[in-house]
Amino acid sequence: MNDCFFPEGIIISDIENKAALSSVASLKDAAARQTVLEALAVKCDREHSLHVDLGVMPGIIPKNEGAVGIEDGSVRDIALISRVGKPVCFIVKEIKKNENGKLYAVLSRREAQQKCCEEYINALLPGDVITARVTRSESFGVFCDIGCGIPALIPIDCVSVSRIPHPSVRFFTGQLIKAIVKNRDGSGRITLTHKELLGTWEENAAKISVGETVPGVVRSVESYGVFVELAPNLAGLAEFDPDVREGQSAAVFIKSIIPEKMKIKLVIVDKGEPRPPEYVRDYFFNEPHMSYFRYSPPECEKVTETVFGQ
């Protein structure tokens, strides 16, 4: 099994994980080794304990072992209820017999999360590129699982350079994405950023040419013009059109590309109904760490940049 820690749901199909759940002996061995395993949560009972299908025997995660923060009230019970029907990580604490003499395992998701923090999350630095799973979108940003169900937030202004009305136009719940560690607050909670992975102005503008007509999405209608998104990190400005609405699809003619002003002038040639979201799947940056990101072109006087670790 990979030595790294991952968002919940990634290791459930791994050969090593399946092998650990295949027999009583292998479960006991996993308990002795404090191995983090995964299986499906099938029920949350009235005491808010999670019942887990281990295959070889049932497992139970008592409420106070359900997550870091449950016991002191800093994490709400919805964090447990919402795991039903989904994979959960855990460490096997012990194997016991119920009143009918049948075996069941007592599990701890809290201890798995603590191990993840101690061995992985606490060592993350600003600029580290990590795998995350989208768990919930709110108007202010998107929450992600960055390992064993531990949450981190991507604020909406860090999702992409192009402004969006809601994170749901970029991500769907359950989606695996890449993100960059932005900072860590005084309590240890991590904030992520995503836009730096989606390319510079120059990299995105290189995919279009003057004279082409390309598809876009209307993101903002202002008195001085209409901003049309051409890519998650690229938008251009067309003349004001009173009949255009935010969210509409549009076909736009590329009138001019001006790197020194970081501007693209457009002409809307056609507009249609709102287009289904095109979720982010590709990244311009694929290294494990980013120290510096400059979005603006070298010849542009306005410098738009991100410096990690400051």
N, C-alpha and C positions, 0 to 999 in steps of 0.2 A: 504494500500500500504506500502511496506517496507520503513522504514525510511532512509535506506542507499541509496547512489547514485550508479548507475550502468552504464556500457557502454551502448550506445544507442542500442535499439532493445530488451532489456530484459524485460522491463515493459509493452511493447505495448499490450501484451495479458493478462495482469493482470486484474482480475475482477474489482478492484478499478479504474484502468485506463479507462477501457471500460465504467464503470458507469459514470465517470466524463465527458465522451464525448457523453453521451446518450441524453442529453437535453440541451436547452438553460439555464435553471435554474441551472443545475449541472455545466455547463461551467462557469457561473457567480460566483458560489460558489467556484470553483477552482481558479478563478481569485482573489477573495477576500482573499483566503487562501494562495495565491502564490504557489500553488501546481505544482510541476514539472510533466508534462504529456508527452505522446509520441503518435505520429501518423505518417502516411506515407507521405513523401514528393513526390508529383506527378509531379512537374514542377519547373524549374528555369527560370524565364522570362528574357527578354533582359536587365533589370536593375539589374539582379542577386538577385531578391527577390525570396524566396522559397514559393511555393504554397503547402498547406498541406490539406489533406483530413481528416476532423474531423468527417465526417459522418453526424452529425446533421446540419452542415454548413461548408462552406469553410473557411480556415484560410490562413493567409499570414504572412510570416516572412520577413519584409523589410531587404534589404541588410545589413544595419548597425546594425541590430539586429540578424544577422545570426551567429555570433561567436565572442567571445572575441578576439580582435586583428584585426578585419576587418576594423574598423573605423580608426585606426592609421596606417594601412598598414602592420602590423607585421604578419598578416595571409592573405594568398592569396585567391582570389575568388574561386579557384579550391576547397577549403574546403567547399564551398556552392554547387557548381555545382555537385560535387561527391556525394552529399547526395540524389540526385534524385533517386526515386525508393527504398529508404531505410527509416527506421524509424528515426525520429528526435525528440529530446526533446525540450520542450518549456514551458514557463509560459504564460498564457493568460493575455494580458495587458488590452484589452478592446474589447467590441462587438459593431460593428457599422453597419450602413446601407449603401449600395452602391447606385448609382444613380437610380437604379430600385427599391429601397426600400427593397432589400433583405439583410438579416443579413450575416455578415462575422466577423471573429475574427482576431484581430491584435495580433500576437504572438511574443515572444522574446526568441530565443535560447541563446542569449548572457546573459540574466538575469538568465536563468537556469544554465548556466555554471558558472556564478559568484557565485550563491548560492551553487553550488557543491563545488567550491573552498573554500568558506568561511566555510562551514559546514562539509566538508569531506576531500578534498585533502590537505588543509593547515595544517590539524592535523596529516597527515600521517608521520610516523617515519621510519628511516632506519631499515629494518628487518620485516616490516609489510608485510604480505602476502595478496595480493588483487586479485580480478577478473579483467581481461582485455580482450579486443577483438582486434584481429589482424586486422589492417586496411591497412597496406602497407608494403611490404618487399623491402628492398634495399640491395645492396652488403655489406653495412657497418652495417646493423642491421634491426630490425623490429619495425615499429611504431604501437602503441596500443592505443586504447581508454580506459582510466582508469575511466571515469565517464562523462556522458553528452557530449561526443565527445571531451573531453580534451585529447590531445596526450601526450604520453611518449615513450621513446625509450629504446629498449633492444639492446645494442651493440652486434655485431655478436659473440664476444668472451665471452659474458655472456649467450648465448643461451644454450650451452651444453659444457661439458668438451671435448667430442670428436669434433675435428675440422670439420667444414662443409664448403662447397664451397659457400653456399648462404642460408639465413634463410628459403627459400621456401622448403628446404628438411625437415624442422621440422614443419612448420606452413603453413596454408592456410588462405587467406583473409576471414575474417568473423569468424574465429575460436575463441571460448572462451577458455582462458587459465588462469592458475594461474601464478603470477609473484611476485617478492619480491622488495620492494622499496630499491634501492641501495643508492642513495643520491639525493640531491636537489641542483641545482646550484644557483648562486647569483640572477638570475632573477626568481627563483621559479620553474623552469622546473625540472621535476622528471626523473631520469634515473632508469631503472628497471634491474633486473637480474633474470635469470630463471634456470640456471644450478644447483643451490643448492637444488632445489626441486626434482631433478632426481636421487638422491641417491649417497652415497659414493662409492669409489672404492670397498670396502669390500662388501657392500650391492649388488652391481651389479655382482661382481665376484662370489658371493654365488649362483648365478643362473646357473653357468656352472661348469663342472668337468673335470679333466684331463682324456683323453681318449675318450671324446665325440666329435662328429662332429656337428657343429652348423652353421647356416647361418650368413652372415655378409655382409658389404658393404665396398668396397675399398675406403678409404678416401685420402690416400697419397701414392705415389710411390717415394721412395728415393733410392739413390745408395746403401744404407746399408740394405734396406728392404722395406716391404710393410705394411703400417698400415691399419688394417681392423677393422671397427667399429662393435662391437658385441651388443652394446646398446648405447643410446644417451650419457651416461656418462662412457662408457668403450670401450677401443680399445686394440688390441693386435698387435704384430709384427711378420710377416712372412718373410722368406727369399726373397731376391730380385727375381723378375720374370719379364723379359723384355716384356712379352706378356700381362701383367696386366695393366688395365687402371683405372683411377680414376672414381668412380661412378658405376663400375661393381659390380654385386652381386657375392658372393663367398661362397663356402662351405669350412669351415676350421676345421682342427683337432686340438684339444686343447692338445698341447705337454706338457706344464708346466704352473703352476700358482705360481708366486713368490711374496707374499705380501710385504716382506721386501724391495723389489726393485720396487714394484708397476708395475710389468711386467707380461705379458701373452705371451708365445711363441706359435706361430701357424704354421701350415703347410696347405697351400692352396691345397685342393684335387680336387677342381673343380671351375670353374668360368663361369659366364654367362652374359647375357645382363643387362644393368642398371635396377634396381628394382624400381617400383613406390615408392614415398615417404611414409614412415610409420609415420604419424603425431603423435606428442606427445599427449597422452591421460591420462596416469597414472603418479601419483606422489608418491614418497616415503614419503614425508613430507606433512602433512595435518593439521598442527596447524596454528593459526592466526598470529603468530610472530616467527621469527627466530633470535636469538642473535648471534649464532656462528655456523659455518659449517666447519668441517674438512673432506676433501675429502680423504686424504691419510690414510692408515691403521696405527694403533698405533705403530707397529713394524718397520715402514718405517722411515728411517732417514730424508728423504726429506719431509717437512711438507707443504702440500697444503691446505690452509684454507681461510675462509672469516670471518671477524669480522665486524658485522654491528654496526653502530653508532660511528665509529672512523674515 
